[in-house]
Amino acid sequence: MTHGFRPQATLRDVTLRDGLQLTGKQLSTERKVSIVRELLALGVPNVEVGSLARPDLVPSMANTLEVVEALTAEERARCWVWVATPRHVERAAAAGAVNFQYCLSASDAHNQANIGRSTEDSMAAMPRAVELSREAGGRIQLCIATAFTCPFDGYVPEQRVLDIAADPRADGAADVVLADTLGQAVPAQVSSLITQVAERTPQRRIVYHGHDTWGLGVANTLAAVQAGAEEVDGALGGLGGCPFAPGASGNAATEDLLFALRPDWLSTEVFARLVALSGGVLDELGEPNRSRAAQGSRSSATAFPWALGTEGTCR
């Protein structure tokens, strides 16, 4: 069954990057590739497949380049890789990646903990990262982590984020990703920052990356879309968090965001398959499913078309 809603933003699933960062178990290259292909086949527009973070610090990312190499060119065109240095871009491009999310933190303290350098050093290196992405025939995003709060310094001034977004050294970045790394923002904050960044950098798409730590993952994401974000991030079952940000927990759940946004490709049957995929992945990892929409879909209120039937398909 379909519906009458029209999407205001596309979704990128980040299960295989941000979703896996805090898990105690690892997924094989083959399993990651199968998850990517299942998500793309279901209609998820974009997938983040991993990062170039140091494998000794984030073991779940150790096989990211192998995953990229195993994908087809058509699949890579819809897949993203998290990078933090020009060398990361170079290595990912050599494996076949064409979409790069270059991440730095608005907070110096978090940038030091997450990347091992100052925010200024990360920004100074970005022109080379942009150049390498162009040489690979790809595109690059500027991702601003801790855009609202920092686990070490507290609130981050809006002006700090605006200055980073408008820094000429980020020229060439196709998008600006604003990340509520700790999930501590509220909708009014999200709406204000998205609006101002869009006004300062009208040439770029705005992407919103939210966490559900304080229960506002969906509300903040909808506020971002209303304010002009054209893409939003989510992870299956609300999995994930940042290992270098004390207090960070799961992402906004892909199931919850899709249930709220109702893109044209999301039928009730596709939603049921997504819920099943999510449940399988979380079971493999031994992680709880924090998606309220996934829980709601198991309701016995069968008059509601999104409720799962006895055979696990939406009615």
Secondary structure by P-SEA (a helix, b strand, c coil): ccccccccbbbbbcccccccccccccccaaaaaaaaaaaaaaccccccccccccccccccccaaaaaaaaccaaaaaabbbbbccaaaaaaaaaaccccccccccccaaaaaaaccccaaaaaaaaaaaaaaaaaacbbbbbcccccccccccccccaaaaaaaaaccccccccbbbbbcccccccaaaaaaaaaaaaaacccbbbbbbbbccccaaaaaaaaaaaacccbbbbcccccccccccccbbbcccaaaaaaaaccccccaaaaaaaaaaaaaaaaaaccccccaaaaaaaccccccccccccccccc
